[in-house]
Amino acid sequence: MTSARIRFLAVFLVSCPLSIVVTPGGSTGDLKPGRNDVEFDHQGRTRTAIIMVPRSAAIPRNGWPLVLMLHGAGGSSKNVLESTGWAERGEKEGIVMVFPNGTPRDESRPESFSRNPQTWNSGAKESLSSGVSSAAAKNIDDVGFLTQLLQRVCRQLTIDPSRIYVAGHSNGAQMAYRFASERSTVVAAVGVMAGHSYAEHKSLASPVSLIQIVGDHDPFTPMEGGKAGILGRTMIVPPALDSPRLWAQSLSISNEAAVLRDDDTLTIREWGPAANGAEVRSIVVKGHGHAYLSRQDRFHPAILFGPTVNSINATETMWEFFIRHPKLH
């Protein structure tokens, strides 16, 4: 066992209940190649996720990379599996993909995008979709849930501890920021699309590189900040570029970003790299709204979420960034 894996296990594999339900097939706790639908109890709630294990790829010498992909408010694990291209990317590149579910507004009923949306406790004080019944308002321990979920995966599969990544869209992007901040010793890099950071602003215990993708026509993540909303519900949000700028500060990188590209399609900014190699990158997609940038996305109509401009693919862009940023020990 390598020293890196020993350090990872010491930090990450703390005691937790071993029971887990896995379908289809297999014994309890047995993750098989392909799709695994899992559920387990966390603090009295039944929490669920879909885990995709590569069918064709051999296990790499140091273990598989893992990407935790978090859906937006009203979304679900099934939704992001079908609409982002991460499942196909996982099979092609040999990535273990983990698609967890947030918590619905009414926990006694099935989730529904409009009637019973799921959310994450990202640390935000308000929720456009769920109000006083959001995961944040109920103070649900989503950092603890995601930590326990990853522990279970790492017990059952050979995962490379230097290549654990978190991605998210919208409210899932907010949660990705928070999880990466509070579990920076575990996460190598984080990729976010169309979401603000409400994580506590502090120096990270361990460097975590960040890539942000945002549309300049996003009604929920406006470039200048201010009022954002949907169907008459509004809240005040910070400017879109505040989140990567503050993340750079948490890495002790200067506030000054270098503009790598600025044309009719994209504006790309970069903070860093720091002396330890960590960096922050922001990609502003001209003319794009709030939808996740994938040609498979069919869940964000323009009338509510703004126009879609597929000038880049968010999943490909994030994965290319992740490859360049393994965990810095």
C-alpha positions as CSV (number, residue, x, y, z in Angstrom):
1,M,0.0,0.0,0.0
2,T,1.4,3.4,-1.0
3,S,2.0,6.2,1.5
4,A,-0.6,8.3,-0.3
5,R,-3.3,5.6,0.2
6,I,-2.4,5.2,3.8
7,R,-2.8,8.9,4.5
8,F,-6.1,8.8,2.6
9,L,-7.4,5.9,4.6
10,A,-6.4,7.5,7.9
11,V,-8.3,10.7,7.1
12,F,-11.3,9.2,5.2
13,L,-12.3,5.7,6.3
14,V,-13.8,6.5,9.7
15,S,-16.2,4.2,11.4
16,C,-19.8,4.0,9.9
17,P,-22.6,1.4,9.7
18,L,-21.8,-1.2,7.1
19,S,-25.4,-2.0,5.9
20,I,-26.2,-0.9,2.3
21,V,-28.8,-2.0,-0.2
22,V,-27.6,-2.5,-3.7
23,T,-29.7,-3.3,-6.8
24,P,-29.5,-5.0,-9.3
25,G,-28.2,-8.3,-8.0
26,G,-25.2,-9.1,-5.9
27,S,-24.9,-9.5,-2.2
28,T,-25.4,-6.7,0.3
29,G,-22.7,-4.1,-0.2
30,D,-21.5,-5.5,-3.5
31,L,-21.0,-2.9,-6.2
32,K,-21.0,-4.5,-9.7
33,P,-19.9,-3.2,-13.1
34,G,-22.6,-1.0,-14.6
35,R,-25.4,0.7,-12.7
36,N,-25.9,0.3,-9.0
37,D,-28.9,1.9,-7.2
38,V,-28.0,2.2,-3.5
39,E,-29.7,3.4,-0.4
40,F,-28.7,3.6,3.3
41,D,-29.7,5.4,6.5
42,H,-28.0,8.6,7.4
43,Q,-29.1,10.3,10.5
44,G,-32.5,8.8,10.4
45,R,-33.1,9.6,6.7
46,T,-33.0,7.1,3.8
47,R,-30.5,8.5,1.4
48,T,-30.1,7.3,-2.2
49,A,-27.6,7.4,-5.1
50,I,-26.8,5.8,-8.4
51,I,-23.2,4.5,-8.8
52,M,-21.8,3.7,-12.2
53,V,-18.9,1.3,-12.2
54,P,-17.0,1.0,-15.6
55,R,-17.8,-2.2,-17.4
56,S,-15.0,-2.3,-19.9
57,A,-12.0,-0.6,-18.2
58,A,-9.4,-2.6,-16.3
59,I,-8.7,-1.2,-12.8
60,P,-5.8,1.2,-13.0
61,R,-2.7,0.4,-11.0
62,N,-3.5,3.2,-8.4
63,G,-7.3,2.6,-8.6
64,W,-10.1,4.3,-10.5
65,P,-10.7,8.0,-10.5
66,L,-14.1,9.0,-9.0
67,V,-16.4,11.9,-9.8
68,L,-19.2,12.9,-7.5
69,M,-21.8,14.7,-9.7
70,L,-24.5,16.8,-7.8
71,H,-27.8,17.7,-9.4
72,G,-29.4,21.1,-9.2
73,A,-32.5,22.1,-7.3
74,G,-35.4,20.0,-8.6
75,G,-33.1,17.6,-10.2
76,S,-32.2,14.0,-9.3
77,S,-29.5,11.4,-9.8
78,K,-31.4,9.9,-12.7
79,N,-31.8,13.4,-14.3
80,V,-28.0,14.2,-14.2
81,L,-27.1,10.7,-15.3
82,E,-29.3,11.0,-18.4
83,S,-28.6,14.7,-19.2
84,T,-24.9,15.6,-18.5
85,G,-22.9,12.9,-20.4
86,W,-21.0,12.0,-17.2
87,A,-22.2,8.4,-17.3
88,E,-20.9,8.0,-20.9
89,R,-17.7,9.8,-20.0
90,G,-17.2,7.5,-17.0
91,E,-17.5,4.4,-19.2
92,K,-15.2,5.8,-21.9
93,E,-12.5,7.1,-19.5
94,G,-12.8,4.5,-16.8
95,I,-14.3,6.7,-14.1
96,V,-16.4,5.6,-11.2
97,M,-19.4,8.0,-11.3
98,V,-21.5,8.7,-8.2
99,F,-24.8,10.5,-8.6
100,P,-26.5,11.1,-5.2
101,N,-29.9,12.5,-4.5
102,G,-30.6,15.6,-2.4
103,T,-33.7,15.8,-0.1
104,P,-37.2,16.6,-1.4
105,R,-39.2,19.4,0.0
106,D,-41.8,16.9,1.3
107,E,-39.9,13.9,2.4
108,S,-43.0,11.7,2.6
109,R,-43.6,12.0,-1.1
110,P,-41.6,11.1,-4.2
111,E,-39.4,13.9,-5.7
112,S,-40.7,16.0,-8.6
113,F,-39.0,18.9,-10.4
114,S,-41.9,21.3,-10.0
115,R,-44.1,19.7,-7.3
116,N,-41.6,18.3,-4.8
117,P,-38.0,19.5,-5.7
118,Q,-34.9,18.1,-4.2
119,T,-32.2,20.4,-2.8
120,W,-28.9,20.4,-1.1
121,N,-27.8,22.1,2.1
122,S,-25.2,24.3,0.4
123,G,-25.1,26.9,3.2
124,A,-27.3,29.3,1.2
125,K,-29.7,31.2,3.4
126,E,-32.5,31.1,0.8
127,S,-33.9,28.6,-1.7
128,L,-36.0,29.7,-4.7
129,S,-37.4,26.2,-5.2
130,S,-38.2,25.0,-1.7
131,G,-38.2,28.0,0.6
132,V,-38.5,27.1,4.3
133,S,-38.6,23.4,3.4
134,S,-35.3,23.3,1.6
135,A,-32.4,21.1,2.8
136,A,-30.6,24.2,4.0
137,A,-33.6,25.4,6.0
138,K,-33.9,22.0,7.6
139,N,-30.1,22.0,8.2
140,I,-29.7,18.6,6.7
141,D,-26.1,17.3,7.0
142,D,-25.4,16.8,3.3
143,V,-21.6,17.0,3.9
144,G,-21.9,14.1,6.3
145,F,-24.1,12.2,3.8
146,L,-21.7,12.6,0.9
147,T,-18.7,11.7,3.1
148,Q,-20.4,8.5,4.2
149,L,-21.4,7.7,0.6
150,L,-17.8,8.1,-0.6
151,Q,-16.5,6.0,2.3
152,R,-18.8,3.2,1.3
153,V,-17.7,3.4,-2.3
154,C,-14.0,3.4,-1.3
155,R,-14.5,0.3,0.9
156,Q,-16.0,-1.7,-2.0
157,L,-14.0,-0.5,-5.0
158,T,-10.3,0.4,-5.6
159,I,-10.4,4.2,-5.8
160,D,-7.3,6.3,-6.5
161,P,-7.2,8.7,-3.4
162,S,-5.4,11.4,-5.5
163,R,-8.2,11.5,-8.1
164,I,-11.5,12.1,-6.2
165,Y,-13.4,15.0,-7.8
166,V,-16.7,16.8,-7.2
167,A,-18.8,18.4,-9.9
168,G,-22.2,20.2,-9.7
169,H,-24.8,22.2,-11.4
170,S,-26.8,25.1,-9.9
171,N,-27.7,24.2,-6.3
172,G,-25.5,21.2,-6.9
173,A,-22.6,23.6,-7.8
174,Q,-23.3,25.4,-4.5
175,M,-23.0,22.0,-2.7
176,A,-19.9,21.1,-4.6
177,Y,-18.2,24.3,-3.3
178,R,-19.2,23.5,0.2
179,F,-18.2,19.9,0.1
180,A,-14.8,20.7,-1.5
181,S,-14.2,23.4,1.1
182,E,-15.1,21.2,4.2
183,R,-13.5,18.0,2.8
184,S,-10.5,19.6,1.1
185,T,-8.2,16.8,2.3
186,V,-10.2,14.4,0.2
187,V,-11.2,16.4,-2.9
188,A,-8.5,16.9,-5.7
189,A,-10.5,19.4,-7.8
190,V,-14.0,20.8,-8.1
191,G,-16.0,21.7,-11.2
192,V,-19.1,23.9,-11.0
193,M,-21.6,25.2,-13.6
194,A,-24.1,28.0,-12.9
195,G,-23.8,28.2,-9.1
196,H,-22.5,30.5,-6.3
197,S,-20.3,29.5,-3.4
198,Y,-21.9,29.9,0.0
199,A,-19.1,28.0,1.7
200,E,-17.3,29.6,4.6
201,H,-14.6,31.8,3.3
202,K,-11.4,30.4,4.8
203,S,-8.0,29.0,3.8
204,L,-8.3,25.5,2.6
205,A,-6.7,22.8,4.7
206,S,-5.4,21.2,1.5
207,P,-5.3,22.7,-2.0
208,V,-8.3,22.1,-4.3
209,S,-8.2,23.5,-7.8
210,L,-11.5,24.9,-9.2
211,I,-13.1,25.3,-12.7
212,Q,-16.2,27.5,-13.0
213,I,-18.4,27.6,-16.1
214,V,-21.2,30.2,-16.2
215,G,-23.3,31.8,-18.9
216,D,-23.5,35.6,-19.2
217,H,-27.3,35.3,-19.7
218,D,-27.9,33.1,-16.6
219,P,-31.0,34.5,-14.8
220,F,-29.9,32.7,-11.5
221,T,-26.1,33.5,-11.6
222,P,-26.0,37.0,-13.1
223,M,-22.6,38.4,-13.9
224,E,-23.2,41.6,-11.9
225,G,-25.1,39.9,-9.0
226,G,-28.3,41.4,-7.6
227,K,-31.8,40.1,-8.0
228,A,-32.3,36.6,-9.4
229,G,-35.4,34.5,-9.5
230,I,-38.1,32.4,-11.2
231,L,-41.9,32.6,-11.4
232,G,-42.1,35.6,-9.2
233,R,-39.7,34.3,-6.5
234,T,-36.5,36.3,-6.1
235,M,-33.4,36.5,-4.0
236,I,-30.2,38.6,-4.0
237,V,-27.1,36.9,-5.2
238,P,-23.4,37.9,-5.4
239,P,-21.7,38.6,-8.8
240,A,-20.9,35.4,-10.7
241,L,-17.1,35.9,-10.5
242,D,-17.0,36.5,-6.8
243,S,-16.9,32.7,-6.1
244,P,-13.8,31.9,-8.1
245,R,-12.1,35.0,-6.9
246,L,-12.7,34.1,-3.3
247,W,-11.7,30.5,-4.0
248,A,-8.4,31.8,-5.3
249,Q,-8.0,33.7,-2.0
250,S,-8.5,30.5,-0.1
251,L,-5.6,29.1,-2.1
252,S,-3.5,32.2,-1.2
253,I,-3.5,33.2,-4.9
254,S,-3.6,36.9,-5.9
255,N,-6.9,38.5,-6.7
256,E,-5.7,39.5,-10.1
257,A,-6.9,37.1,-12.8
258,A,-5.1,36.7,-16.2
259,V,-7.5,36.8,-19.2
260,L,-6.5,33.9,-21.4
261,R,-9.2,34.4,-24.0
262,D,-11.9,37.0,-24.7
263,D,-13.9,36.8,-27.9
264,D,-17.5,36.5,-29.1
265,T,-17.8,33.0,-27.7
266,L,-15.9,32.7,-24.4
267,T,-14.0,34.7,-21.8
268,I,-11.5,32.6,-19.9
269,R,-9.8,33.8,-16.7
270,E,-7.2,32.1,-14.6
271,W,-6.0,32.8,-11.1
272,G,-2.6,31.2,-10.4
273,P,-1.2,28.6,-10.5
274,A,0.0,28.8,-6.9
275,A,3.4,27.5,-5.9
276,N,1.9,24.1,-5.1
277,G,0.3,23.9,-8.6
278,A,-3.3,24.7,-7.6
279,E,-5.3,27.0,-9.9
280,V,-8.7,28.5,-10.4
281,R,-10.2,28.9,-13.9
282,S,-13.4,30.6,-14.9
283,I,-15.1,30.2,-18.3
284,V,-17.9,32.7,-19.2
285,V,-20.0,31.4,-22.1
286,K,-21.3,34.3,-24.2
287,G,-25.1,34.2,-24.8
288,H,-25.7,31.2,-22.6
289,G,-28.3,30.9,-19.8
290,H,-28.5,28.4,-16.9
291,A,-28.8,25.0,-18.5
292,Y,-26.0,22.5,-18.0
293,L,-23.9,22.6,-21.2
294,S,-24.5,19.2,-22.7
295,R,-26.4,18.4,-25.9
296,Q,-28.2,15.7,-23.9
297,D,-29.8,18.3,-21.6
298,R,-33.6,18.6,-22.2
299,F,-34.6,19.7,-18.7
300,H,-34.1,23.5,-18.9
301,P,-36.5,25.3,-21.2
302,A,-35.3,28.7,-22.4
303,I,-38.5,30.5,-21.2
304,L,-37.4,29.8,-17.6
305,F,-33.7,29.3,-17.7
306,G,-32.4,31.5,-20.6
307,P,-30.9,30.6,-23.9
308,T,-28.7,27.6,-24.5
309,V,-25.5,28.0,-26.5
310,N,-23.5,24.8,-26.9
311,S,-20.2,26.4,-27.6
312,I,-18.4,24.1,-25.1
313,N,-19.3,20.8,-23.4
314,A,-19.3,21.3,-19.6
315,T,-18.5,17.6,-18.9
316,E,-15.6,17.4,-21.3
317,T,-14.2,20.7,-20.1
318,M,-14.4,19.7,-16.4
319,W,-12.8,16.3,-17.0
320,E,-9.9,17.8,-19.0
321,F,-9.3,20.1,-16.0
322,F,-9.6,17.3,-13.5
323,I,-7.0,15.2,-15.4
324,R,-4.5,18.0,-15.0
325,H,-5.2,18.4,-11.3
326,P,-4.7,15.3,-9.1
327,K,-4.5,15.7,-5.4
328,L,-1.5,17.6,-4.2
329,H,0.0,15.9,-1.2
